[in-house]
C-alpha cells in the first residue's frame, strides 16, 4: 500500500452500512468528508467503539511509540508482525476502522514513469480498513502523539500486478466484530490473517497522474483514464 487514499462520502454513509443505528457519537460532522487525495500525516475520520457506542473522530494517519522518536511514524503495520512485535504492543488492543472509498497505488511503466491506479470495492461500497491506534477515550483529552496505522497484508492472489501489499479490508459484519472491545485479541488476529476481503472483491482502474501531488483534490482525481 503506497499511502494515498480517498475518503469523500459523509461519515453517516459509512456507518449506515455497518448497521449500527442510533449508536454514533459524531465528532467529525455531517458534511461529506471530501478528501479525494489523503496523504500520510493527514487527519482522517476513524471509527472506534467505547462500551456500546461507536465514535467517529478525526485522527492523524501515522503513529509511533514514545521510545521511537528517532524514526518517522509508520502509516501501516504488517499483519504478520503487528500482534506480536514490540513496536505496536501499546496499541494492539486499541482497534479502529478507517472507512474509505478507495486507495491508490503506483505501478512502474515501461517508459520508467509511474502510473497511479485507483482500487475500490467492485460494488462501490465502503472499504472498511482494519487499523489500530492511540486515541482519546471519552472524558480524556487528545494527545500530541495520537494517531493510527492501517494493517496491511500480502496482495498475492489477484492483486500482485498492482502492488505487493494492500490494506486488510473487513466486511461490515467483521468490522463490527473488530470494533467491539469484547472481541478477544486472539480472534482479532484470526480475522486479520484469514478473513479479510478477497482480491475478487475489488476492481481497479488508471487515474490521472495529478493524484501524485497531495495538494491536488477534487472528484476528477478518481475518474478513470485510458
N, C-alpha and C positions, 0 to 999 in steps of 0.2 A: 504494500500500500504506500503510495508515494506522498500522501499527506496533503490532499486537497479534496474538498467535498462541498456539497450544496445542502442547504437547509432553508428552503424558501416557503414551504407551507406554514400555516399557523400551528401553534402547539396543540390546539384543540383538534386539528385534523389528525395529528399523530395519536393523541390519546384516545380518540374515538375508535380507532382500530384496535386498541388494547382492550376495549370493552370494560372500562372501569368507570362506571357512571357515578357522578356526584362525589368523586373522591379526590379531585385535583385541587391542590393549593398552588395557584399560578403566580409565580414571581417574574415571568418573562413577558406578560402582556398578551392581548388578544389579537393583535395585528399579525399579518403574515411576517415571517422572520426575514424573508428577502435576502438571505445570504447565499448567493449563487456561486461564490468562489471563496470559500473559507479556507484559510491557511493556518498552519500551526501557530500557537500563541493567541489565536482568535478566541474571543469569548463566544461560546455556543450554548444553546439550550440543551439541558440534560434532564433526565427523569430519574428520581430516586424515591425510595419508599421509607417512611418512618411510621412505625406501628401500622395502622391500616390506611394511611393516606399517602397518595402519590404527590410528590412535589416537583414542580418544574422550576428550575433555577438556571441562571447563567453561570457558566464555569469556564475557566481558561483551559484550552487544549494543550496539555503538556504538564508533566509532574515529575519531580524527583524527590527522594528523601532528603532530610536536612543534612545528612552526612555526605551528600554527593554534590556539593556546591561547586566543585571544580569541573563539572561536565554539564553540557546542555541538557535541559529537561527532555526526556524522551516523550514522543507523542503516541507511541504504540508499545505494546507488550506482547511478546511471542507466547502463544498458548502453551508451547512445550515447556516453558520455564516459569510462567507467571505465578503458578500456585506454590512453587517450592523454592524459588530463588530468594535471596535476601533482599534484592533491590526493591521489590514491590510488597514485601511482607507486611508493612504497616498499613497498606490499603487493600490487601487481598479480600478482606471481608466487607469492604465498602463498595457495593456493587451499584452500577449505573446502567442506564440505557441512553445511548446517544441516538436520537431519532433523526434520520437524514432522508433526503430524497434521492441522492446519488453520490458517488465519489468518482474521482478522476485518476487515471493512470497515464503514464507517458511511455511510449514504445519507440525504440530506435528504428530509424528507417534506413533504406539503402543509400540515400544521399547524405547520411550522417546527421540528419536533423532528428528532432524528437516530435512525434505525433501524439497529441493528447486524445484520450478516449474517455467517454462517459460510461459508467457502469451503473445500472439500476435494476430493480426487480422487473421481470418481464410483464407482470401485471400492473406495473407503475404504482404499486402500493408503497407505504413507508418501509424504510430499511431500518431495522432495529439493531444497532451495533452494540454488542456486549462491551462494557467498559468498567473500569474501577477508578476510584479517585479519592481525593481528600476534599471534603465539602462540609459546610456548616450544618449541623443538625438543628432542628427547631429550638429557638431560645439561645443559640450561640451566635457569636459574631464571625463574619468571614475572616480568613487569614490571608496574608500576602502570598503564602505558598500553596494555597488551594489550587487544585487542578485535576485533570483526569488523563488517562491513557486509554486508547481503544485497543482491544485484544485482537491480534491477527493470527491467521492460520495459513498453512501451505495452500497454494492455489491449485495443486495437482488435481486433475480430474476435470478438465474442460476449460480452465481459465489461464492456464500456464502461458498461452500465447499473448496475454495481456500483461501479466505481472506474476511474480512468484509468490507474492503474499497478498492476502485480502482480509478484510475485517471478518470476524466471526459474527454472522448475522443470525438472529433468532426469530422464529415465527412469533406471532403475537402471544400464543399460549405459553411458550417457553420464556418470552420476555417478561411476562407477569411472574413466572416462577423465579426467574433470575433476580428480579427486583425484590422479591419477598425476603425480608431478613430471616425468616424462619427456615428458608431453604438451606440445608446443610452444605458446608463448603465442599464436601466430597461429591454431592450431587451437582453443585455448580461447576466443578471441574469436569464432570462427566458430560454435561451439556456442551461445554466449550470444545471438548475433544471429539465428541461423536455425534452431536445433534444440531450443529449449525446448518443453515440452509445450503443445499447442494448447488453446484455450478449451474445446473439447468434452470434454477430459479431466476437467473439473471439474463439480461441482454446488454449489449454494448454497441456504441457507435462512435465514430470520429466526431470531434468538435473543433471549433476554431482555435488556433494557437494563441489567441488573445487570452485564453484562460491561464496561460503561463505566467501572466503578470497578476499578482494577487490584488492589485489596485483596481483591476477591471471587474465590474459587476454587471448584472443585468441578465434577463432571460435569454438574450442572444447567445450566451456562453454555453447553454445546454442544448442548443439546436444542432441537429445532425448536419455534417458537411460531407461532401463527396470526396 
